[in-house]
Amino acid sequence: MDLTRFPRVALTDGPTPIRSLDRLSTHLGSELNGVRLFVKRDDVGPVGLGGNKLRKLEFLLGQALAERADTVITVGALQSNHARLTAASAARMGLACELFLTRSVPREDADYTTNGNRLLQDLFGARVHLLPGEADSLAQAEARADELKGEGRRVFVFPSGGSSPLGCLGYAACAAEILEQSANLGLGFARIVVPNGSSGTHAGLAAGLAAVGRDPHLAQSYTVLAPELEARTATLAKARETLALIDGGLTLSDDAIRVDGAHRGPGYGIPTEGMREAVQLMARTEGLLLDPVYSGKAFAGLLHDVRAGAYEHGAAVLFVMTGGVPGLFAYRSEF
């Protein structure tokens, strides 16, 4: 898989580490049925407190700079991790940044509306446009881009989560990185598990796996945004588009994507008991922080499946920690 023809900027410091969850495994004991749990630390990074969106932004900003952009615009929810990292990365690259953020979660408390990612988006110097939850943020972002272009600016618009086919290349590259690391560690992962919001992380992994001749079923996600069928359909479409960028001669079957919707709860950004248990368990046994919106719910799903016997005794399972730690401060009252 050769991605060198795509413009790319460096926002990460090489491969993120993989480590075993030894203390959590000791704590849970027989509940794990002999399954070995590992995490890939995509929550760490040198820009904006890190997170999975940096991998996508490497390609998105690479293309923006190749087109001599001076401004980037993106969209997301009020506490968007992607918006925070877009603002941070734009600051690092010397670009102006505007964010169109919707009130997609029914919360009005000060922690949610002013702390966490919202605090950091302002701190990184982004111009923030706040919209009601039902607003078409991408349409407004495109309209703003047209306005700025009329003033002579060169503007690049990123979609929600950075999850365009171009952005998804970040996780196609990550798939190859994981396979190389697993070989070096002498591990054969039975599954690579991720949260699914805007679908780009899972789509990129599936496309990357297919591009190097591996089964895309190796990747699985737990949706935290869209209902299960909608999430699976969106992920498959993005995975196919990403794979077409990599190699137009390859395709994915209709059943290539595995998405679980059982741990989404009442809706996006709405806490669940499983999420609270997962966040607290990881923090108190490993000193690692999951976030309340994405990785907390996905890790809750993984724990449920392991406890239910979904994996064979001795299987190694990799959970990709996607970041979003600032969200914990926005959800302070839940803990």
ZIHU-V565426 format. One record per backbone hydrogen bond with DSSP energy under -1.0 kcal/mol. NH is the residue of the N-H (numbers start at 1). CO is the residue of the C=O. E is the energy in kcal/mol with one decimal. If there is no record, write none. Layout:
NH_CO_E, NH_CO_E
This chain:
6_3_-1.8, 9_58_-2.0, 19_39_-2.4, 21_37_-2.6, 22_20_-1.5, 25_21_-1.9, 26_22_-2.3, 27_23_-2.4, 28_24_-2.4, 29_25_-2.3, 31_28_-2.2, 32_29_-1.7, 33_30_-1.6, 35_32_-2.3, 36_315_-3.2, 38_317_-2.5, 39_19_-2.7, 40_319_-2.3, 41_17_-2.8, 42_40_-2.2, 44_41_-1.3, 50_47_-2.4, 52_322_-2.4, 54_51_-1.7, 55_52_-1.0, 57_53_-2.7, 58_54_-1.6, 60_56_-2.3, 61_57_-2.7, 63_59_-2.2, 64_60_-2.2, 65_61_-2.8, 66_62_-1.8, 67_63_-1.6, 68_65_-1.7, 69_64_-2.7, 70_154_-2.9, 71_154_-1.8, 72_96_-2.5, 73_156_-2.2, 74_98_-1.8, 76_100_-1.6, 78_102_-1.6, 80_77_-1.9, 84_80_-1.6, 85_81_-2.5, 86_82_-2.4, 87_83_-2.4, 88_84_-2.3, 89_85_-2.6, 90_86_-2.6, 91_87_-2.0, 92_88_-2.0, 93_89_-1.9, 95_90_-2.9, 96_70_-2.5, 98_72_-2.2, 99_127_-2.8, 100_74_-2.3, 101_129_-2.6, 102_76_-2.3, 103_131_-1.7, 104_102_-1.8, 107_105_-2.6, 113_109_-2.3, 114_110_-2.1, 115_111_-1.3, 118_115_-1.4, 120_116_-1.6, 121_117_-2.9, 122_118_-1.5, 123_119_-2.0, 124_120_-2.4, 125_122_-1.7, 126_121_-1.8, 127_97_-2.6, 129_99_-3.3, 131_101_-3.1, 135_132_-1.8, 137_135_-1.4, 140_136_-1.9, 141_137_-2.5, 142_138_-2.6, 143_139_-2.1, 144_140_-2.3, 145_141_-2.3, 146_142_-2.3, 147_143_-2.0, 148_144_-2.6, 149_145_-2.7, 150_146_-1.9, 152_149_-1.7, 153_148_-2.3, 156_71_-2.0, 158_73_-3.1, 162_159_-2.2, 163_160_-1.6, 164_162_-1.1, 168_164_-2.7, 170_167_-1.9, 171_168_-1.2, 172_168_-1.3, 173_169_-2.5, 174_170_-1.1, 175_171_-1.7, 176_172_-1.4, 177_173_-1.9, 178_174_-2.8, 179_175_-2.2, 180_176_-2.1, 181_177_-2.5, 182_178_-3.1, 183_179_-1.9, 184_180_-2.1, 185_181_-2.1, 187_182_-3.0, 190_316_-3.3, 192_218_-3.1, 193_318_-3.2, 194_220_-2.1, 196_222_-2.0, 203_199_-2.3, 204_200_-2.6, 205_201_-2.1, 206_202_-2.8, 207_203_-2.4, 208_204_-2.7, 209_205_-2.7, 210_206_-2.3, 211_207_-2.3, 212_208_-1.2, 213_210_-1.5, 214_209_-3.2, 218_215_-2.1, 219_216_-1.7, 220_192_-2.7, 221_258_-2.0, 222_194_-1.6, 223_260_-2.0, 224_196_-2.6, 231_227_-2.7, 232_228_-2.7, 233_229_-2.5, 234_230_-2.4, 235_231_-2.5, 236_232_-2.5, 237_233_-2.1, 238_234_-2.3, 239_235_-2.6, 240_236_-2.5, 241_237_-2.0, 242_238_-2.4, 243_239_-2.7, 244_240_-2.0, 245_241_-1.3, 246_242_-1.7, 247_243_-3.3, 250_247_-2.1, 256_253_-1.7, 260_221_-2.5, 270_267_-1.8, 276_272_-2.0, 277_273_-2.4, 278_274_-2.4, 279_275_-2.8, 280_276_-2.4, 281_277_-2.8, 282_278_-2.4, 283_279_-2.1, 284_280_-2.5, 285_281_-1.5, 286_282_-2.0, 288_282_-1.4, 296_291_-2.0, 298_294_-2.2, 299_295_-2.7, 300_296_-1.6, 301_297_-1.9, 302_298_-2.1, 303_299_-2.7, 304_300_-2.2, 305_301_-2.2, 306_302_-2.6, 307_303_-2.6, 308_304_-1.8, 309_306_-1.5, 310_305_-2.7, 315_312_-2.2, 317_36_-2.7, 318_191_-2.6, 319_38_-3.0, 320_193_-2.8, 321_40_-2.3, 327_324_-1.9, 328_325_-2.1, 329_326_-1.0, 331_327_-1.4, 334_331_-2.0, 335_332_-1.7
